[in-house]
């Protein structure tokens, strides 16, 4: 599948998500399945679509700086896709602009083309100014949520939480020694890095499918192991998981 078709799917996902109350994960899953995407194209659609949603407030700010006046919801979605690729996804400028314009219909093509080309011209200014933005704006965190973080954790920690909360989750697996666990060969194939302070947990660049299918490891976030470790249940204990 070509990149433009992957972008078209991302646009349709954003449109359906904005116009309905459906969860974004379910929309992405259905659209990707119906389009019979391969692994590479599916990953691209997910990265582009979720990247736009994670940075929605920031992208709105960019749009307002690049275009004064009212624009349609569809035009705004197209600009989200194009601007995200130029400024945050670091897609080559010509590809980001041309492929987004190719998705645009009718008289709006000229407008989208002009705005995205201006974005390219002023890219260094936008990127330079990112660090001066308030963290709630930079990481698209609602003001009321960010205020609670500041009150509870302080200004510095609130900024760190905002930064981390807006990053895609890392892919982590846990070795299962009861069934043999992950071998050195498994770890090498997926470029695994052991996570500090978490025995048997590894960050991986891709999933070790053979080990997953055989039960020698399973996908698990290390944070989910904190409560069981603190509880330290014994074989004779009765545990209520409610």
N, C-alpha and C positions, 0 to 999 in steps of 0.2 A: 504494500500500500504506500502511496506517495505521502510526503509530509503535508501537502495541501489537504489531502483527504483526512489525515489525522487531525489537522487543525479544524476542518469542517465538523468533525465529530465533537471536538472540544467545544466549538461554538454551539452546536445543538444541545450539548449537555448543559452548558451555562444557561441557555435559553429555557430549557425545561425546568431546571432547578429554580430559576428566578420566578418563573410563572406558576409554580406549583409549591406544595409544601412537602415535597418528597426529599428524603435524605440523599445527599450527594453521592454517597457510596453506592446506593442502589441504582441511581441513574447511570453512573459510570459503568457499573457491572452490566446492566442491560444493554446499553449502547455498544459496549465493546464486544459483547457476545453476539449481538445481531449483526455487527460489522465483520465478524470473523477476523479479528486482528491477531497478528503474530505477537510474540513477546515484546519485540522492540517497539512496534507501533503502539501497543497497549501501554507500555511504560511511558512513552512520549505523551500520549493522551492524558494519562493520569498526572504526570508531572506538570504539564501545561495547565490543565483544568484546575487542579488543586493549588497550584502556584498562584493562579489568578485569585482564587477564593481566599487564600491565606493573606493576600496583600490587597484586598478589595478597597479598604479605606485609603491606602497609599496610592493605589491606581486612580481612585476618584480624584485625589489631590493633583496628581499629574495631569489628568484630563482637564480639570478646571484651569490649570496654569497654561495649558496648550490651546484651549478652545473656550472662549467666552460665549455664553449664550446657550440656548436650549438645543439638545440633540436627542434623537430617538433612543429608546432602550437598546435596539439592535445595533445602532451605530456605536453606542457606548460599550457594548459587549465586544465589538470588533476592535475598538481602541484598547480595551483591557488586554485582549490577546496580543495585539501588536506591541503595545508599550511594555508589557511584561517581558516579551521576548527580547526587545531592544535593551531595556535597562536592567532587568533582573535575571533573565535566563541566558543573557549574553549570546543570543543567536546572531549570526552574521547579519549586519544591517540590511543588506539587499534582500536576503531571504525573508527576514521578518516583515519588511515593508511590502515587498511584492506579493508574497503568498497571502498576507492579510488583505491586501487590496483585491486580490483575485477572488476572495470570498465575498466581497462587497457587491451589492447589486444596485443598478440604476445610477441616479445622479449623485448618490452618496459616495461613489468611488473617488471622485475628485477631492471631496472633503477629507475622507480617511487618508488618502495618499498625502495630502498637504500636511495634515496634523502629524502623521508618523514621520514624514521627512523632517519636519521641524524638530520632532523628538530626537531624531538622529543627530541633527546639527547641534542641539543643546544638550546632548547626552552627558558630556563631562560635567556640565554645570549641575544637572540633576543628581548625578552620582556623588559629586562633591558635597552637595547640600544634604545628603541623606543623614550624615552624622550629626547635623545640627537640628534635626527634627526631634520633637518630643517623642520618647519611646512609644507612647500610645499611638501616635500617628505613624511612626516609622514601621511598627510591627502590626498595625491595624488591630489594636486591642481596644474594645469599647471603654470609654472614659470611666464609667462607673466601676468596671472591673479593675482597671488600672489603679484607681483611687483606693480601692480596698487593699490591693497589694502593697501600695505605698504605706498605708496606715498600719498594716500588719507586719510587713517585712522591712520597711525603710526604702528610701529612694534608690539606693544602689542595687539592692537585691530585687526590687520591683523591675528595674530595667533589665537585669539578667533573666528574670523569669519571663518577661515579655519576649526577649530575644530567643530564648530556648523554646518557648511555647509555639513560636511561629516557624520553627524548623521542622522539616519532615523527620518522622521518627526513623531511627537507625534500625536496620534489620539485625536482630539478635537471635541466636539459637542457644539451647541448653543441651549439653551432652548428657546422654542417659547411660551411665555406667552399668546399669542392670542388664542392658542388652548389648554391651560391648563398647558403647560410647563412640566418640569421634576419634578417628585415627589421625596420625600425622599427615597421611595422604589426603584425607578429607579436608583437613584444615588448610593445607597448602592449596588445594584446588579452588577453594572459595576465598582465598586471601583473608583468612580469619585472624582476628586480634583478640586475645583474652581480655576480658573486662576486669579492671582492678577491683579487688575486694568481693568479687562474685565468682566463687568456684564453679567451674563447668560452664560458664556463660561466655559466649564469643560474639563479637560483632563481625558480620560477614558481608562481602560485596555481592554475593548471590547465594541462594539457598542450596545446601548440599542435598539434592533431591534423593539420591540413593540412600543416604543415611536417614533422611526423613521417612522415606517409604518403608524402611526396615525397622524403624522405631529406635535407632541408635541416637537420635537427637530429636528435638521438637522446637518449634518456634515459640519463644517466650521472652517477654520483657523482664529484665532483671529486677525491676521494682516490684514485680508480683511475688518475689521470693522473700521480701522483707518481713511481712506479717507471719508467714509460717516459721521463719527462722526465729523470730522473737517469741512466738508461741511455743516452739520446740515440743511438739506433741510426741508422746511415747506410744508404743504399740498397744498398751493397755488402756489408753485414754479414749473417752467418747467425745467426739468433736461435732458440734452443730455448725454446719455450713449453711447459713440462712441469708 
